[in-house]
Amino acid sequence: MIPTPSQAAALLRAAPIPAALREIAQILHDAGHEAVLVGGAVRDVLLGRLHGDWDLASSATPEEVQTLFKKTIPTGVAHGTVTVVHGRGPNKVHAEVTTFRGEGRYEDGRRPAEVRFLRDLREDLARRDFTINAFAWNPIREIFTDCFDGLGDLGRGVIRAVGDPAQRFQEDGLRAMRAVRLCAVLEYRLDLDTAAAIGGALDVLDKVSRERVHVELFKLLAAARPILGLLPMAETGIWPRVLAPLEREEQLAAIEHIERLPRDPVIRLARLLWPLRADKAVIEKVIDNLRPSRDERARVLALTNPALGPLAHTHDPLQIRRILAKLGRKYAADAAALHAGEWAQAVTIEEAIRGAPLAIGELAIRGDDLVREGLATPGPQMGKTLADLLDWTLEDPRRNTRDRLLAHLRGAG
Ligand SMILES: Nc1ccn([C@@H]2O[C@H](COP(=O)(O)OP(=O)(O)OP(=O)(O)O)[C@@H](O)[C@H]2O)c(=O)n1
């Protein structure tokens, strides 16, 4: 259903806008400036979703904002952004106030302020990425602005670039990733012209900082319906730029099964890279390109280790334990989760490894115990003895007691 502007205004009037934020708008308003709430927060109020930060767009210049408020941070004065810190205790807010982005400020004293505000606001909104991100709400005058039929797109569930899509994606390559991420998170589809323009802007996407691409990709993968972002990633050509080229069938299989996996972006990313497991260098290139944390990198590499391959087919607890002992306990739960959705091995895997040692360090006995008992001497042979003990214990995890391990070494177990 497409909300009307007055329904949108009613929702925004009732929105839990923090008191300190409203005060910021009031102070700007009282000083003769226009101040409106913009961006994802307005969109999310209309969708009944929670949103963290509120952004303000204003006719005030950064210098004017800095004079009006006691505490400000020059976040990006060159781009017109000042962070205002306002309110006390739990009511304190950090609000980003950005001067209307337009062709430049008009010194047009003849026209009434109202007309100038509307023109400058429209220009600001015209530079935003998508119609559903180009709403403005003036909380003081209670005016809702939607110049690009964002409400229509909200009702239809469409991500559509504002104005000329090619221009929007040329301005900022990250918008291509934002488009597919929003499709996944909001469960929307891409407008056709917008999708076509992404295909023409992939070189601009290549220039975007990898950290920002990482953030968008992980938000997409953690969504309830990542399919709705992955399909347009494939169709627009983003996929091979951010991930790695895949055979169509493998790509479709990965997309098809991904929603059965936990909403953990690392496990889901590993699934997308799984068909490439034979080529570790390719997987490393993709993951390193995303500037992962050390932990994310290690988990993706463990989960795409080709040694895990047979997990997809086996029900043999010993084989499962042997495979996972190669990876170590740290990744066993991840591996069980990765194989759960698609290959339905989760229960088997969990049962197979319950109580089982998956590393020498998890044996009920240590090297120095063996020395004390006169069963081994320090040196390379010791490692082999412990590895053999682990292997013997993997056959039956109940063997992992000190007495049974010692008895086995003495030839009695
Ligand atoms: N590449 C970008 C990033 C942001 N914006 C505009 O700036 C607003 C605020 O951006 P940001 O806080 O990054 O995102 P939100 O859309 O507010 O929310 P989120 O990304 O969390 O969904 C967006 O709504 C959009 O109007 C844009 O036009 N182009």
PDBQT file of the ligand as one rigid body, heavy atoms in Angstrom, charges set to zero:
ROOT
HETATM    1  N1  LIG A 501      26.492   6.953  -0.810  1.00  0.00    +0.000 N 
HETATM    2  C1  LIG A 501      25.502   7.622  -0.222  1.00  0.00    +0.000 A 
HETATM    3  C2  LIG A 501      25.317   7.529   1.161  1.00  0.00    +0.000 A 
HETATM    4  C3  LIG A 501      24.279   8.248   1.724  1.00  0.00    +0.000 A 
HETATM    5  N2  LIG A 501      23.477   9.034   0.963  1.00  0.00    +0.000 N 
HETATM    6  C4  LIG A 501      22.385   9.828   1.572  1.00  0.00    +0.000 C 
HETATM    7  O1  LIG A 501      22.711  10.117   2.917  1.00  0.00    +0.000 OA
HETATM    8  C5  LIG A 501      21.729   9.536   3.798  1.00  0.00    +0.000 C 
HETATM    9  C6  LIG A 501      22.394   9.071   5.083  1.00  0.00    +0.000 C 
HETATM   10  O2  LIG A 501      23.374   8.113   4.798  1.00  0.00    +0.000 OA
HETATM   11  P1  LIG A 501      23.784   6.963   5.805  1.00  0.00    +0.000 P 
HETATM   12  O3  LIG A 501      23.660   7.458   7.195  1.00  0.00    +0.000 OA
HETATM   13  O4  LIG A 501      25.069   6.399   5.327  1.00  0.00    +0.000 OA
HETATM   14  O5  LIG A 501      22.727   5.830   5.534  1.00  0.00    +0.000 OA
HETATM   15  P2  LIG A 501      21.180   5.764   5.823  1.00  0.00    +0.000 P 
HETATM   16  O6  LIG A 501      20.445   5.637   4.533  1.00  0.00    +0.000 OA
HETATM   17  O7  LIG A 501      20.772   6.867   6.739  1.00  0.00    +0.000 OA
HETATM   18  O8  LIG A 501      20.972   4.456   6.635  1.00  0.00    +0.000 OA
HETATM   19  P3  LIG A 501      21.549   3.023   6.483  1.00  0.00    +0.000 P 
HETATM   20  O9  LIG A 501      22.694   3.088   5.522  1.00  0.00    +0.000 OA
HETATM   21  O10 LIG A 501      21.963   2.653   7.863  1.00  0.00    +0.000 OA
HETATM   22  O11 LIG A 501      20.424   2.183   5.970  1.00  0.00    +0.000 OA
HETATM   23  C7  LIG A 501      21.085   8.455   2.963  1.00  0.00    +0.000 C 
HETATM   24  O12 LIG A 501      19.790   8.114   3.405  1.00  0.00    +0.000 OA
HETATM   25  C8  LIG A 501      21.055   9.100   1.600  1.00  0.00    +0.000 C 
HETATM   26  O13 LIG A 501      20.044  10.072   1.521  1.00  0.00    +0.000 OA
HETATM   27  C9  LIG A 501      23.679   9.107  -0.392  1.00  0.00    +0.000 A 
HETATM   28  O14 LIG A 501      22.942   9.807  -1.075  1.00  0.00    +0.000 OA
HETATM   29  N3  LIG A 501      24.700   8.410  -0.978  1.00  0.00    +0.000 NA
ENDROOT
TORSDOF 0
